[in-house]
Amino acid sequence: LLGWLELDEAQFEEYSSDDWLHRLGRAEDSINKALEHGGVKKDLEALMAKAKLHQVRKENKEAIEQLNQVVVLYAWFLPALVEKVHLLLAMGDWEQAIETAERVRAQDQHNIEALRVIVLHALSQEARSASVTSRLSEL
């Protein structure tokens, strides 16, 4: 929890670059301590915080790798897949983002974030208005 608080503070407050890096370092230390105490079965919150830390640092590939670890250990935890969708979109990887959004929908067909990404893709990348209309009615 301390790592999340420190990360949140570093992410949303205005600091000099040195102070910002120092605060991110403190957040990383707290997160790593939580992961060390988890043993083989890592703590879900600490794993998600580590992914967020990478995301804040603009290390999207590392964040995705961390989220993949969460998905392997906690397959039931859909927010990890949703976060992965957002990162893939930020990287411009529409194909993987849609594939991952469809995985989310396979487990929860009413997941609004996954459906929103699918609709966005249909509108912006495929220009399929009929598909968009039917998907929007699902929202």
Helices and strands as residue ranges (DSSP letters): H 2-12, H 17-37, H 44-56, H 60-73, H 78-90, H 94-107, H 112-121, I 122-126, H 129-138
